[in-house]
Amino acid sequence: MKKQQQIKELNKIIKNNKLSKLNNELEKILYSELKEGNKIREISVGGFGDEEHLFIFLDKPFTSKIEISNVKYKEINDPHYWKEEYTDLKNKHTVACYF
């Protein structure tokens, strides 16, 4: 899927479901990754004891590390889960990437 087409599809997803509540900083990270050619592999809600937590998983590792005051970056490095994540703990949203 071409980058612009993927961004259009993401915009539809954002308007039509829980992604409409995605934190602005996480949205910037997500769009930046999509522009660099990363792809969304999976979107899920719930897990790890929290039914409302939104997870967006990207196919490849993040292209850059970004420091944002309201978002926590963490290296997971566990092949059973994922490589890295950015999490907005207040709004219960995570953008993570696989290896």
Backbone as XML, in Angstrom:
<?xml version="1.0"?>
<chain id="A" units="angstrom">
  <residue number="1" name="MET">
    <atom name="N" x="0.852" y="-1.173" z="0.000"/>
    <atom name="CA" x="0.000" y="0.000" z="0.000"/>
    <atom name="C" x="0.904" y="1.245" z="0.000"/>
  </residue>
  <residue number="2" name="LYS">
    <atom name="N" x="0.595" y="2.195" z="-0.848"/>
    <atom name="CA" x="1.397" y="3.415" z="-0.920"/>
    <atom name="C" x="1.216" y="4.252" z="0.338"/>
  </residue>
  <residue number="3" name="LYS">
    <atom name="N" x="2.230" y="5.067" z="0.645"/>
    <atom name="CA" x="2.221" y="5.862" z="1.872"/>
    <atom name="C" x="0.976" y="6.747" z="1.971"/>
  </residue>
  <residue number="4" name="GLN">
    <atom name="N" x="0.665" y="7.485" z="0.917"/>
    <atom name="CA" x="-0.489" y="8.397" z="0.962"/>
    <atom name="C" x="-1.795" y="7.631" z="1.140"/>
  </residue>
  <residue number="5" name="GLN">
    <atom name="N" x="-1.905" y="6.482" z="0.488"/>
    <atom name="CA" x="-3.099" y="5.658" z="0.628"/>
    <atom name="C" x="-3.219" y="5.137" z="2.060"/>
  </residue>
  <residue number="6" name="GLN">
    <atom name="N" x="-2.098" y="4.732" z="2.640"/>
    <atom name="CA" x="-2.115" y="4.234" z="4.013"/>
    <atom name="C" x="-2.534" y="5.337" z="4.977"/>
  </residue>
  <residue number="7" name="ILE">
    <atom name="N" x="-2.056" y="6.555" z="4.752"/>
    <atom name="CA" x="-2.435" y="7.682" z="5.609"/>
    <atom name="C" x="-3.932" y="7.981" z="5.458"/>
  </residue>
  <residue number="8" name="LYS">
    <atom name="N" x="-4.459" y="7.904" z="4.252"/>
    <atom name="CA" x="-5.903" y="8.099" z="4.048"/>
    <atom name="C" x="-6.703" y="7.041" z="4.788"/>
  </residue>
  <residue number="9" name="GLU">
    <atom name="N" x="-6.248" y="5.786" z="4.709"/>
    <atom name="CA" x="-6.927" y="4.704" z="5.422"/>
    <atom name="C" x="-6.881" y="4.937" z="6.933"/>
  </residue>
  <residue number="10" name="LEU">
    <atom name="N" x="-5.736" y="5.383" z="7.427"/>
    <atom name="CA" x="-5.606" y="5.677" z="8.847"/>
    <atom name="C" x="-6.562" y="6.786" z="9.265"/>
  </residue>
  <residue number="11" name="ASN">
    <atom name="N" x="-6.686" y="7.817" z="8.437"/>
    <atom name="CA" x="-7.616" y="8.907" z="8.747"/>
    <atom name="C" x="-9.048" y="8.392" z="8.866"/>
  </residue>
  <residue number="12" name="LYS">
    <atom name="N" x="-9.440" y="7.454" z="8.006"/>
    <atom name="CA" x="-10.774" y="6.854" z="8.097"/>
    <atom name="C" x="-10.934" y="6.105" z="9.422"/>
  </residue>
  <residue number="13" name="ILE">
    <atom name="N" x="-9.903" y="5.340" z="9.774"/>
    <atom name="CA" x="-9.935" y="4.587" z="11.029"/>
    <atom name="C" x="-10.067" y="5.539" z="12.210"/>
  </residue>
  <residue number="14" name="ILE">
    <atom name="N" x="-9.284" y="6.611" z="12.189"/>
    <atom name="CA" x="-9.309" y="7.576" z="13.286"/>
    <atom name="C" x="-10.695" y="8.185" z="13.445"/>
  </residue>
  <residue number="15" name="LYS">
    <atom name="N" x="-11.336" y="8.526" z="12.355"/>
    <atom name="CA" x="-12.655" y="9.165" z="12.418"/>
    <atom name="C" x="-13.740" y="8.199" z="12.882"/>
  </residue>
  <residue number="16" name="ASN">
    <atom name="N" x="-13.583" y="6.915" z="12.597"/>
    <atom name="CA" x="-14.661" y="5.956" z="12.813"/>
    <atom name="C" x="-14.570" y="5.111" z="14.077"/>
  </residue>
  <residue number="17" name="ASN">
    <atom name="N" x="-13.525" y="5.265" z="14.864"/>
    <atom name="CA" x="-13.474" y="4.436" z="16.073"/>
    <atom name="C" x="-12.620" y="5.059" z="17.161"/>
  </residue>
  <residue number="18" name="LYS">
    <atom name="N" x="-12.122" y="4.238" z="18.053"/>
    <atom name="CA" x="-11.418" y="4.717" z="19.237"/>
    <atom name="C" x="-10.141" y="5.484" z="18.931"/>
  </residue>
  <residue number="19" name="LEU">
    <atom name="N" x="-9.609" y="5.351" z="17.740"/>
    <atom name="CA" x="-8.406" y="6.107" z="17.400"/>
    <atom name="C" x="-8.679" y="7.602" z="17.368"/>
  </residue>
  <residue number="20" name="SER">
    <atom name="N" x="-9.947" y="7.988" z="17.334"/>
    <atom name="CA" x="-10.271" y="9.419" z="17.357"/>
    <atom name="C" x="-9.805" y="10.060" z="18.664"/>
  </residue>
  <residue number="21" name="LYS">
    <atom name="N" x="-9.558" y="9.239" z="19.674"/>
    <atom name="CA" x="-9.100" y="9.737" z="20.975"/>
    <atom name="C" x="-7.576" y="9.677" z="21.118"/>
  </residue>
  <residue number="22" name="LEU">
    <atom name="N" x="-6.889" y="9.313" z="20.050"/>
    <atom name="CA" x="-5.436" y="9.166" z="20.116"/>
    <atom name="C" x="-4.769" y="10.486" z="20.489"/>
  </residue>
  <residue number="23" name="ASN">
    <atom name="N" x="-3.884" y="10.420" z="21.458"/>
    <atom name="CA" x="-3.109" y="11.562" z="21.920"/>
    <atom name="C" x="-2.404" y="12.233" z="20.740"/>
  </residue>
  <residue number="24" name="ASN">
    <atom name="N" x="-2.387" y="13.567" z="20.717"/>
    <atom name="CA" x="-1.775" y="14.312" z="19.610"/>
    <atom name="C" x="-0.309" y="13.956" z="19.406"/>
  </residue>
  <residue number="25" name="GLU">
    <atom name="N" x="0.440" y="13.784" z="20.493"/>
    <atom name="CA" x="1.849" y="13.438" z="20.370"/>
    <atom name="C" x="2.031" y="12.052" z="19.761"/>
  </residue>
  <residue number="26" name="LEU">
    <atom name="N" x="1.212" y="11.100" z="20.198"/>
    <atom name="CA" x="1.297" y="9.763" z="19.621"/>
    <atom name="C" x="0.857" y="9.775" z="18.159"/>
  </residue>
  <residue number="27" name="GLU">
    <atom name="N" x="-0.118" y="10.598" z="17.851"/>
    <atom name="CA" x="-0.555" y="10.725" z="16.462"/>
    <atom name="C" x="0.590" y="11.247" z="15.589"/>
  </residue>
  <residue number="28" name="LYS">
    <atom name="N" x="1.345" y="12.208" z="16.085"/>
    <atom name="CA" x="2.497" y="12.738" z="15.343"/>
    <atom name="C" x="3.533" y="11.639" z="15.104"/>
  </residue>
  <residue number="29" name="ILE">
    <atom name="N" x="3.804" y="10.845" z="16.135"/>
    <atom name="CA" x="4.754" y="9.739" z="15.997"/>
    <atom name="C" x="4.251" y="8.752" z="14.950"/>
  </residue>
  <residue number="30" name="LEU">
    <atom name="N" x="2.970" y="8.408" z="15.029"/>
    <atom name="CA" x="2.381" y="7.453" z="14.105"/>
    <atom name="C" x="2.470" y="7.951" z="12.666"/>
  </residue>
  <residue number="31" name="TYR">
    <atom name="N" x="2.065" y="9.184" z="12.425"/>
    <atom name="CA" x="2.126" y="9.741" z="11.068"/>
    <atom name="C" x="3.561" y="9.819" z="10.564"/>
  </residue>
  <residue number="32" name="SER">
    <atom name="N" x="4.491" y="10.177" z="11.429"/>
    <atom name="CA" x="5.891" y="10.247" z="11.051"/>
    <atom name="C" x="6.390" y="8.880" z="10.602"/>
  </residue>
  <residue number="33" name="GLU">
    <atom name="N" x="6.029" y="7.853" z="11.339"/>
    <atom name="CA" x="6.436" y="6.493" z="10.991"/>
    <atom name="C" x="5.821" y="6.046" z="9.668"/>
  </residue>
  <residue number="34" name="LEU">
    <atom name="N" x="4.563" y="6.376" z="9.454"/>
    <atom name="CA" x="3.906" y="6.002" z="8.199"/>
    <atom name="C" x="4.551" y="6.712" z="7.012"/>
  </residue>
  <residue number="35" name="LYS">
    <atom name="N" x="4.898" y="7.964" z="7.201"/>
    <atom name="CA" x="5.561" y="8.715" z="6.130"/>
    <atom name="C" x="6.921" y="8.119" z="5.783"/>
  </residue>
  <residue number="36" name="GLU">
    <atom name="N" x="7.573" y="7.519" z="6.774"/>
    <atom name="CA" x="8.878" y="6.893" z="6.559"/>
    <atom name="C" x="8.758" y="5.473" z="5.991"/>
  </residue>
  <residue number="37" name="GLY">
    <atom name="N" x="7.536" y="5.015" z="5.778"/>
    <atom name="CA" x="7.329" y="3.715" z="5.160"/>
    <atom name="C" x="6.953" y="2.593" z="6.102"/>
  </residue>
  <residue number="38" name="ASN">
    <atom name="N" x="6.889" y="2.872" z="7.401"/>
    <atom name="CA" x="6.441" y="1.850" z="8.339"/>
    <atom name="C" x="4.955" y="1.604" z="8.104"/>
  </residue>
  <residue number="39" name="LYS">
    <atom name="N" x="4.460" y="0.437" z="8.501"/>
    <atom name="CA" x="3.057" y="0.080" z="8.269"/>
    <atom name="C" x="2.411" y="-0.397" z="9.561"/>
  </residue>
  <residue number="40" name="ILE">
    <atom name="N" x="1.124" y="-0.155" z="9.668"/>
    <atom name="CA" x="0.367" y="-0.659" z="10.815"/>
    <atom name="C" x="0.110" y="-2.145" z="10.595"/>
  </residue>
  <residue number="41" name="ARG">
    <atom name="N" x="0.544" y="-2.939" z="11.556"/>
    <atom name="CA" x="0.320" y="-4.380" z="11.487"/>
    <atom name="C" x="-0.972" y="-4.763" z="12.202"/>
  </residue>
  <residue number="42" name="GLU">
    <atom name="N" x="-1.259" y="-4.061" z="13.307"/>
    <atom name="CA" x="-2.394" y="-4.473" z="14.141"/>
    <atom name="C" x="-2.857" y="-3.300" z="14.999"/>
  </residue>
  <residue number="43" name="ILE">
    <atom name="N" x="-4.165" y="-3.237" z="15.223"/>
    <atom name="CA" x="-4.746" y="-2.289" z="16.170"/>
    <atom name="C" x="-5.625" y="-3.103" z="17.105"/>
  </residue>
  <residue number="44" name="SER">
    <atom name="N" x="-5.435" y="-2.917" z="18.409"/>
    <atom name="CA" x="-6.266" y="-3.657" z="19.358"/>
    <atom name="C" x="-6.582" y="-2.787" z="20.570"/>
  </residue>
  <residue number="45" name="VAL">
    <atom name="N" x="-7.639" y="-3.152" z="21.235"/>
    <atom name="CA" x="-8.048" y="-2.463" z="22.452"/>
    <atom name="C" x="-8.155" y="-3.500" z="23.553"/>
  </residue>
  <residue number="46" name="GLY">
    <atom name="N" x="-7.542" y="-3.188" z="24.693"/>
    <atom name="CA" x="-7.583" y="-4.091" z="25.839"/>
    <atom name="C" x="-6.310" y="-4.908" z="25.948"/>
  </residue>
  <residue number="47" name="GLY">
    <atom name="N" x="-6.063" y="-5.353" z="27.137"/>
    <atom name="CA" x="-4.897" y="-6.187" z="27.385"/>
    <atom name="C" x="-4.119" y="-5.701" z="28.585"/>
  </residue>
  <residue number="48" name="PHE">
    <atom name="N" x="-3.360" y="-6.596" z="29.154"/>
    <atom name="CA" x="-2.535" y="-6.299" z="30.316"/>
    <atom name="C" x="-3.365" y="-5.707" z="31.453"/>
  </residue>
  <residue number="49" name="GLY">
    <atom name="N" x="-4.562" y="-6.258" z="31.644"/>
    <atom name="CA" x="-5.407" y="-5.865" z="32.762"/>
    <atom name="C" x="-6.191" y="-4.577" z="32.567"/>
  </residue>
  <residue number="50" name="ASP">
    <atom name="N" x="-6.248" y="-4.063" z="31.347"/>
    <atom name="CA" x="-6.955" y="-2.810" z="31.094"/>
    <atom name="C" x="-7.769" y="-2.937" z="29.809"/>
  </residue>
  <residue number="51" name="GLU">
    <atom name="N" x="-9.075" y="-2.981" z="29.933"/>
    <atom name="CA" x="-9.963" y="-3.186" z="28.791"/>
    <atom name="C" x="-10.021" y="-1.996" z="27.838"/>
  </residue>
  <residue number="52" name="GLU">
    <atom name="N" x="-9.584" y="-0.818" z="28.269"/>
    <atom name="CA" x="-9.686" y="0.390" z="27.456"/>
    <atom name="C" x="-8.384" y="0.780" z="26.757"/>
  </residue>
  <residue number="53" name="HIS">
    <atom name="N" x="-7.285" y="0.135" z="27.087"/>
    <atom name="CA" x="-5.981" y="0.537" z="26.550"/>
    <atom name="C" x="-5.929" y="0.270" z="25.045"/>
  </residue>
  <residue number="54" name="LEU">
    <atom name="N" x="-5.580" y="1.291" z="24.273"/>
    <atom name="CA" x="-5.473" y="1.205" z="22.823"/>
    <atom name="C" x="-4.034" y="0.901" z="22.433"/>
  </residue>
  <residue number="55" name="PHE">
    <atom name="N" x="-3.834" y="-0.122" z="21.609"/>
    <atom name="CA" x="-2.518" y="-0.496" z="21.113"/>
    <atom name="C" x="-2.505" y="-0.395" z="19.589"/>
  </residue>
  <residue number="56" name="ILE">
    <atom name="N" x="-1.482" y="0.264" z="19.061"/>
    <atom name="CA" x="-1.244" y="0.312" z="17.625"/>
    <atom name="C" x="0.144" y="-0.270" z="17.415"/>
  </residue>
  <residue number="57" name="PHE">
    <atom name="N" x="0.217" y="-1.348" z="16.645"/>
    <atom name="CA" x="1.493" y="-2.026" z="16.413"/>
    <atom name="C" x="1.973" y="-1.777" z="14.993"/>
  </residue>
  <residue number="58" name="LEU">
    <atom name="N" x="3.221" y="-1.363" z="14.873"/>
    <atom name="CA" x="3.836" y="-1.127" z="13.577"/>
    <atom name="C" x="4.721" y="-2.302" z="13.188"/>
  </residue>
  <residue number="59" name="ASP">
    <atom name="N" x="4.874" y="-2.501" z="11.890"/>
    <atom name="CA" x="5.627" y="-3.624" z="11.353"/>
    <atom name="C" x="7.109" y="-3.611" z="11.710"/>
  </residue>
  <residue number="60" name="LYS">
    <atom name="N" x="7.718" y="-2.448" z="11.625"/>
    <atom name="CA" x="9.172" y="-2.335" z="11.756"/>
    <atom name="C" x="9.546" y="-1.453" z="12.945"/>
  </residue>
  <residue number="61" name="PRO">
    <atom name="N" x="10.821" y="-1.514" z="13.366"/>
    <atom name="CA" x="11.275" y="-0.633" z="14.446"/>
    <atom name="C" x="11.077" y="0.840" z="14.097"/>
  </residue>
  <residue number="62" name="PHE">
    <atom name="N" x="10.963" y="1.662" z="15.122"/>
    <atom name="CA" x="10.806" y="3.097" z="14.915"/>
    <atom name="C" x="12.000" y="3.643" z="14.148"/>
  </residue>
  <residue number="63" name="THR">
    <atom name="N" x="11.743" y="4.612" z="13.281"/>
    <atom name="CA" x="12.811" y="5.204" z="12.474"/>
    <atom name="C" x="13.617" y="6.221" z="13.263"/>
  </residue>
  <residue number="64" name="SER">
    <atom name="N" x="13.038" y="6.788" z="14.313"/>
    <atom name="CA" x="13.772" y="7.740" z="15.154"/>
    <atom name="C" x="13.209" y="7.712" z="16.564"/>
  </residue>
  <residue number="65" name="LYS">
    <atom name="N" x="13.992" y="8.175" z="17.503"/>
    <atom name="CA" x="13.559" y="8.265" z="18.897"/>
    <atom name="C" x="13.139" y="9.707" z="19.165"/>
  </residue>
  <residue number="66" name="ILE">
    <atom name="N" x="11.997" y="9.881" z="19.773"/>
    <atom name="CA" x="11.450" y="11.204" z="20.035"/>
    <atom name="C" x="11.199" y="11.342" z="21.529"/>
  </residue>
  <residue number="67" name="GLU">
    <atom name="N" x="11.616" y="12.444" z="22.100"/>
    <atom name="CA" x="11.345" y="12.710" z="23.516"/>
    <atom name="C" x="10.148" y="13.645" z="23.627"/>
  </residue>
  <residue number="68" name="ILE">
    <atom name="N" x="9.139" y="13.181" z="24.339"/>
    <atom name="CA" x="7.917" y="13.955" z="24.538"/>
    <atom name="C" x="7.562" y="13.888" z="26.019"/>
  </residue>
  <residue number="69" name="SER">
    <atom name="N" x="7.261" y="15.021" z="26.602"/>
    <atom name="CA" x="7.052" y="15.070" z="28.054"/>
    <atom name="C" x="5.854" y="14.248" z="28.522"/>
  </residue>
  <residue number="70" name="ASN">
    <atom name="N" x="4.811" y="14.170" z="27.750"/>
    <atom name="CA" x="3.590" y="13.476" z="28.187"/>
    <atom name="C" x="3.548" y="12.007" z="27.779"/>
  </residue>
  <residue number="71" name="VAL">
    <atom name="N" x="4.595" y="11.551" z="27.101"/>
    <atom name="CA" x="4.617" y="10.194" z="26.563"/>
    <atom name="C" x="5.890" y="9.489" z="27.038"/>
  </residue>
  <residue number="72" name="LYS">
    <atom name="N" x="5.735" y="8.254" z="27.489"/>
    <atom name="CA" x="6.873" y="7.483" z="27.983"/>
    <atom name="C" x="7.385" y="6.541" z="26.885"/>
  </residue>
  <residue number="73" name="TYR">
    <atom name="N" x="8.673" y="6.626" z="26.594"/>
    <atom name="CA" x="9.327" y="5.714" z="25.658"/>
    <atom name="C" x="9.949" y="4.569" z="26.454"/>
  </residue>
  <residue number="74" name="LYS">
    <atom name="N" x="9.825" y="3.356" z="25.917"/>
    <atom name="CA" x="10.410" y="2.210" z="26.608"/>
    <atom name="C" x="10.865" y="1.169" z="25.597"/>
  </residue>
  <residue number="75" name="GLU">
    <atom name="N" x="12.061" y="0.629" z="25.816"/>
    <atom name="CA" x="12.551" y="-0.500" z="25.020"/>
    <atom name="C" x="12.106" y="-1.781" z="25.704"/>
  </residue>
  <residue number="76" name="ILE">
    <atom name="N" x="11.309" y="-2.570" z="25.009"/>
    <atom name="CA" x="10.814" y="-3.835" z="25.553"/>
    <atom name="C" x="11.788" y="-4.962" z="25.193"/>
  </residue>
  <residue number="77" name="ASN">
    <atom name="N" x="12.178" y="-5.018" z="23.926"/>
    <atom name="CA" x="13.141" y="-6.002" z="23.407"/>
    <atom name="C" x="12.824" y="-7.434" z="23.812"/>
  </residue>
  <residue number="78" name="ASP">
    <atom name="N" x="11.572" y="-7.803" z="23.701"/>
    <atom name="CA" x="11.144" y="-9.169" z="23.995"/>
    <atom name="C" x="10.435" y="-9.717" z="22.752"/>
  </residue>
  <residue number="79" name="PRO">
    <atom name="N" x="11.029" y="-10.688" z="22.082"/>
    <atom name="CA" x="10.432" y="-11.219" z="20.852"/>
    <atom name="C" x="9.025" y="-11.786" z="21.037"/>
  </residue>
  <residue number="80" name="HIS">
    <atom name="N" x="8.655" y="-12.127" z="22.262"/>
    <atom name="CA" x="7.296" y="-12.605" z="22.504"/>
    <atom name="C" x="6.284" y="-11.467" z="22.506"/>
  </residue>
  <residue number="81" name="TYR">
    <atom name="N" x="6.755" y="-10.251" z="22.696"/>
    <atom name="CA" x="5.882" y="-9.077" z="22.711"/>
    <atom name="C" x="6.261" y="-8.142" z="21.567"/>
  </residue>
  <residue number="82" name="TRP">
    <atom name="N" x="7.114" y="-7.157" z="21.812"/>
    <atom name="CA" x="7.529" y="-6.213" z="20.785"/>
    <atom name="C" x="8.853" y="-5.568" z="21.166"/>
  </residue>
  <residue number="83" name="LYS">
    <atom name="N" x="9.363" y="-4.722" z="20.263"/>
    <atom name="CA" x="10.694" y="-4.126" z="20.439"/>
    <atom name="C" x="10.666" y="-2.866" z="21.291"/>
  </residue>
  <residue number="84" name="GLU">
    <atom name="N" x="9.828" y="-1.883" z="20.905"/>
    <atom name="CA" x="9.797" y="-0.585" z="21.585"/>
    <atom name="C" x="8.361" y="-0.082" z="21.651"/>
  </residue>
  <residue number="85" name="GLU">
    <atom name="N" x="8.161" y="0.916" z="22.515"/>
    <atom name="CA" x="6.823" y="1.503" z="22.595"/>
    <atom name="C" x="6.892" y="2.946" z="23.083"/>
  </residue>
  <residue number="86" name="TYR">
    <atom name="N" x="5.879" y="3.696" z="22.674"/>
    <atom name="CA" x="5.586" y="5.018" z="23.229"/>
    <atom name="C" x="4.207" y="4.891" z="23.859"/>
  </residue>
  <residue number="87" name="THR">
    <atom name="N" x="4.087" y="5.274" z="25.133"/>
    <atom name="CA" x="2.818" y="5.121" z="25.833"/>
    <atom name="C" x="2.401" y="6.413" z="26.507"/>
  </residue>
  <residue number="88" name="ASP">
    <atom name="N" x="1.158" y="6.768" z="26.282"/>
    <atom name="CA" x="0.504" y="7.859" z="26.996"/>
    <atom name="C" x="-0.274" y="7.192" z="28.123"/>
  </residue>
  <residue number="89" name="LEU">
    <atom name="N" x="0.288" y="7.210" z="29.322"/>
    <atom name="CA" x="-0.322" y="6.501" z="30.455"/>
    <atom name="C" x="-1.629" y="7.128" z="30.896"/>
  </residue>
  <residue number="90" name="LYS">
    <atom name="N" x="-1.744" y="8.433" z="30.770"/>
    <atom name="CA" x="-2.967" y="9.127" z="31.189"/>
    <atom name="C" x="-4.163" y="8.699" z="30.337"/>
  </residue>
  <residue number="91" name="ASN">
    <atom name="N" x="-3.960" y="8.656" z="29.016"/>
    <atom name="CA" x="-5.058" y="8.328" z="28.105"/>
    <atom name="C" x="-5.090" y="6.861" z="27.692"/>
  </residue>
  <residue number="92" name="LYS">
    <atom name="N" x="-4.132" y="6.083" z="28.180"/>
    <atom name="CA" x="-4.083" y="4.650" z="27.923"/>
    <atom name="C" x="-3.981" y="4.328" z="26.441"/>
  </residue>
  <residue number="93" name="HIS">
    <atom name="N" x="-2.937" y="4.873" z="25.795"/>
    <atom name="CA" x="-2.674" y="4.617" z="24.389"/>
    <atom name="C" x="-1.207" y="4.224" z="24.233"/>
  </residue>
  <residue number="94" name="THR">
    <atom name="N" x="-0.953" y="3.265" z="23.357"/>
    <atom name="CA" x="0.416" y="2.845" z="23.078"/>
    <atom name="C" x="0.612" y="2.664" z="21.581"/>
  </residue>
  <residue number="95" name="VAL">
    <atom name="N" x="1.718" y="3.208" z="21.074"/>
    <atom name="CA" x="2.192" y="2.913" z="19.723"/>
    <atom name="C" x="3.461" y="2.106" z="19.926"/>
  </residue>
  <residue number="96" name="ALA">
    <atom name="N" x="3.450" y="0.876" z="19.415"/>
    <atom name="CA" x="4.567" y="-0.042" z="19.604"/>
    <atom name="C" x="5.057" y="-0.541" z="18.248"/>
  </residue>
  <residue number="97" name="CYS">
    <atom name="N" x="6.252" y="-1.089" z="18.238"/>
    <atom name="CA" x="6.777" y="-1.621" z="16.984"/>
    <atom name="C" x="7.387" y="-3.000" z="17.213"/>
  </residue>
  <residue number="98" name="TYR">
    <atom name="N" x="7.309" y="-3.797" z="16.165"/>
    <atom name="CA" x="7.922" y="-5.121" z="16.186"/>
    <atom name="C" x="9.378" y="-5.020" z="15.735"/>
  </residue>
  <residue number="99" name="PHE">
    <atom name="N" x="10.058" y="-6.134" z="15.720"/>
    <atom name="CA" x="11.482" y="-6.192" z="15.374"/>
    <atom name="C" x="11.688" y="-6.082" z="13.889"/>
  </residue>
</chain>
